[in-house]
Amino acid sequence: MSTAVGSTTTTDYLSTIGSAKEAGKSLAADMDSFLNLLVAQLKNQDPLDPMETAEFTNQLVQFANVEQNIATNDNLENLLLMTNSSLAMQATSYMGKTIQAESVHLPLQDGYGKFSYVLGAEAATCTITIADAESGRIVTSVTGDTSVGRHVLDWDGTDAAGVKWKDGAYRLTVTATDLNGEAIDAYTTVFGKVTGVANDGSDVAVSLGDVIVYTSNILAVHEDGELQNPNTQVNMGSDDKSADTGTTGTSDGSEV
């Protein structure tokens, strides 16, 4: 199963790293061309009607300003790289620990997954769908709690037919509507044990098995006991599909 990036708010600025150095090379080439042209103009100017110095002096000043800005950007890029390296070192402290992060991708580790969803308002209907992140195939669907706030659920990796799915990345979709059929804002968080740390040059991320989340999306670090066997959790109720889908849950009505 392919790795899924479980991030919704990360700014990707990897493409800008090193851009100042490229701009500096381009400026140096332009400056050489400008100076060669200026020298040629000075050599061939009419002695009786010499060139106005104000124009090319202004151009030289503009080149100097651009060069200064490029140097500033270069220093900022170096500072960014140093900061990322420091963050990567700090992120190694997450290794082996259970974290909670904002993500739409659920890691199934050792046959178990845990996640939560938060509703911004009271809903009339709420459905949580778990799909294979690679193929998009729906694995199971749950009728969720419609009350406003946070609701925690567990998944034992089985579908409605009781078939056990392999460890990997699965996509969460929460569809909630009010009495008028209007969509209600909802977001999901996932729990997982950190199995790796990576620095791509623009951001630092941790892996939860096959799911990758950026450190900026980590909400909390939990005791290992947070990832309990689903059979020890409280069922959402007899009026939902949790008993058939291998999904159980609790609701505390609070924000993360």
N, C-alpha and C positions, 0 to 999 in steps of 0.2 A: 504494500500500500504506500502511495506517495506521501511525502511530508506536507502537512498543511500549515500555513502561517495563520495562527489564530490572533490576528491583530486587526483593529478597526480604526485606530486613531494615529498610527505611526506615520511620521513625515519622512519620506525617503529622500535624503539629500546626498546619497553616495555619488551621484553623477557630478556633483559640484566639487568633490574632493580633487585637488590638483588643478582646478581650473585657473587659479591664479598663476601657477607656473606656466601654463600654456599661454595665458594672456601676456605674461612677461616676455616670452619668446617672440610672440607676434609683435609686441610693441618695439622690441629691440630691432626687428627687421624693418619695421616702418620708420623707425628713427634713423637707421642707416640710409634708407632710401631718401628720406627728407633731407638729411645733411648733404648727401651727394648732389641732390637737386639744387640745394641752396648754394653750395660751392660753385656749381656750374653756372648758376644765375649770376653770382658775384663776379666770376671771371669774364662773363660775356655781357655785363651791363654797360650801358652807355656812360662813359665818364662825365659827359655833360648833363646827363639826366640820371643820377644814381638812384638805386632802389630805395624805397622807403623802409627804414629799419623797423618801424612799429609793427608791420604785419608779421614778419618772420620772428620777431621777438615774442609776439603774442602766441604764435604757434609753438615756440620753444617752451613757453610757460605752460601751455596746455599739455604738452608732452610730459613735462615734469610733474604736473598734477596727476595725470593718469598713472604715471610710474609710481607715485606715492600711494595712490589708492590700491594699486595692484600689490604693492609691498604689504599694505595693511591687511588685505584679504589673505595673502600668503601666511601672515602671522596668525590670523584667525583660524585658518585651516589647520595649521600645525597645532594650535591650542586645542582644536576640536579632536584631532587624532589622539593627543595626549589624554584628553578627558575620557575618550572612549576606551583607551587602554586601561585607565584607572577604573572605569565602570566595569570592564570585563573582569578585572581582578577581584573587584568587590562581589560580582555576580557569582563567582565560584563558591561563595558561602551558601548559595542556594542548593548546591549539589546534594541530592539525597533527601531534600526536605519537601514537604507538601506545601504547595502554594495555591492561592486562588487568584485568578486573573480574568480580566474582561476579555471575552473571546466568543466567537460563534462556532469554534471547533472544539469538540469534546474528545479528550484522550481516553481510550479504553485501555487500561493497564492491568495486567493480570486478571483479565475478565471482569473488570469493574470500572465504572465511571460515575462521577458525581458532578452535578452542576446546579446552578440556581438561575432563576429568572426573576426580574423585577418589573412589575406593572406600574405604570405612572398614574393609573386611575382604576376605579372599579370597572370590571368587564362583565359583559353578558355571556360571552363565550371565550374560551381560551384553549388552544390546541398546541401541543409541543410535538414537533416532528424530529426524529433522529434519522439522518440519512448517511450513507457511505460517502465520505468526502471525495473519494476518487471517482466513483462511477455516478454519484448522485442518486443511486437507488435508495428508496425509502426502506428503512429497516423496521421502524416501529413508530407508533403515534400514541400520544397520551392526551387525555382530557385533563387540563390543568385547573388549579385553583384560580378563581376569578377575582379574588379580593385584591385590593391595592397593596403594594409592598413586595417583599421578597419571599420567594418560595424555593426550598431546597429539595432536590430529587436525586435518587440513586438509580443506576441502571446496571443490571447484571450481565449485559451483553447479549441478551436473547431477544428474538423477535416475537411477533404474535403467535407464531407456530411453535415456539419453544426452541427454535434452532439457535445454537450458540455461535456468535460472530467472533472473528479473530480480533486480537488487539490491534489498535491502529487509530486513525483519525476519523471522526464522524462529525457531520455538520448539524448544528442545532437551529431550528426555526421555530419561533414563538409567534403565533397568530392570535391576536386578541382584538375583539371588537366590542363596542358598546351597544346599547339597546337600539340605536339607530343604524347599526351596521358599520359605523365609522371605526377605523383602525385606532388602537390604543398603543402608545409608545411602550416598548419593552426592550430590555437588553439582558444579555446572558453573561454569566460568569462560570468558569470551569475550575475544577480542582484537579490536581495531578502532582505526581512526584517528579522532581527535576532530575533528568538523566544526562543533561549536557548543557554547556554554555558556549555561545558563539559570538564573535565580533566581526561583522561584515564591513567594517570601516566607517559605517554611517550610524549604526545603532548596535546595542547589545541585546542579545536574545537568549532565552533558555528553552530547552526542549523538554516536553512532557511526553516521552515516548516519541510518537510520530507527529505530535503537535508542537509548533513553535510559537512562543509568545514573546513579545518585546518586554524588557524590564519595565518600561514606562506604563505597561498595562497590568503589572502585578499589583494586586490590591492588598494581599495579606499573606503572611506565612503562618501555617497551622501546625499543630502537633500531628504526628503520624496517625493518631487515632481518628483524625477527621475522615480518613479513607477506611471506613468500616465495611464489613460485609453487609450487602443490601438486606439480607434476611433479618438483620437486627434493627432495621429502620421501621418507622411507623408508616403504614399504608395510607395513601391519600384519601381513600374512601371507597365504598362499594359502588358509588355511582359513576366512577371513572373507569378507564381502561387499564389502569396500572397493574391490576392483578393478571391481566392477559399478556402484557408486554414486557414483564420483567422490570418495570419501573415503579419505584416507591418513592415517597417523599414526605416532607414536613413543611410547614409554613410558619414563619415567625412574624410576618408582616412588617419587618424592619428593613431599612436600607443597609447596604454593605458599609 
